């Protein structure tokens, strides 16, 4: 089995693939943990083992680990986790790995591992040209042309960051849940805030997609990330929702960097 670990600024997502079922191995299960720079190797390790055992999976069944991380302080923690708890050297997505995607931005080393992994998985699943919208701590838009070249993208504050700024700067406004409101025009402060945050963010994403599709009209648009399922149904230009896109990308990249051989 392959343990895929996607480390973002808000969540650490763990996923397990059964590689005995071939290169298109299905995702068996996945979990989300809160990202914490203060957690030790043992705290992450014991959390992972407990979650796996709940699904009847033992550490000895994990033969490979693939990691994508955008939180540099956690890099050594996760590499040590792989060796200490699973006895394997982790495959880490970093400059130099074989991706099959040419990166055309000014400094490819600046590109976040998650954005590259999403592009790889999106091309594999939906073809190119492609636009990937990742609703994470930041909301990112990544653009791939018909030649499967990564052109660049946009980075905006995530919806939770935007809402948090509103809560902090407007002292009389309460914290509200980010969810689809009952009505567009709120009849009280909470309803008005929910509508403004939700539809305001949808309008921003849809407006950016409109401009991107004017430049790349044939592109498939796929959404992923923690709030992808919540936001995407209200944005008509999004054609696909793939919550596990980053985990799938880790599986694809692991296979490509194994020379395409079938694991034992």
C-alpha positions, 0 to 999 in steps of 0.5 A: 500500500502507498500512504500519500501525505498532503501537507497544507497550511490548514490540514494534513490529508492522509490517503491510502492506495492499494497498489496491488490493483495496478497503476490506477489504484483506488483511494481506499480511505483518507483522513484530515488532521489539523496542521500544527508546526508544534506536533512532534514525529510521535504525535503525527505518527500515533495519530496516523496509526490510530486512524489506520487501525480504525480501518483495519490497516496495519503499519506493516502494510504500508510499503511506500510513502509519498509526501507533498508539503508546503510547510517547510518546518514540517518537512523533517518531521514527516520524513522522520515519520516515514522512517520511524513508523513505516520503515521506508524512505519517503518520496518527496515532491521537490524540484528535480522529480519526474513530473511530465509537465514543463513548468514555464514560470519565471522561477520553477522552484517557487511553485508550491508542491501542491499546485504542481501535484494538482496539475499533474493529476488534473492532466491525467484525469481530465486532459489539457488545456486545464484550469485547477481551482484549489479551495484551500487556505489560499484559493489558487488557480493553476493554468495548463495549456494544450501542450501540457505546459504549466503556465502559471496562475493566480493566488487569492486569500481563501474564503476562511482567511477573508472571513477571518479578516472581516471578523477581526476588523469589524468589532460588532460583527459576530463569527458565522459559519461559512455555508450557503445562506437561506436567502440572498438578502439577509434579514439579520446580521448573521444572514447578511454576513453569510450571504456576503461572504458566500456569494461575494467569494463565488462572484470573485472565483467566477469572475476570475474563471471568466477571464481565464476562459477568455484566454483559454476557452477550451480548458476543462475547469476542475475544483479541489480543496477543502471547500471545493464541494461547497463552492463548486456547485454554485460556480457554473464554469467549474465542470468537475469536482475532485476532492482527492486530486492532490492525493491522486497526483501523489500516487501518479508522481510516485509511479512515474518516479519508480520508472513505471514498474508495478510495485510488489 
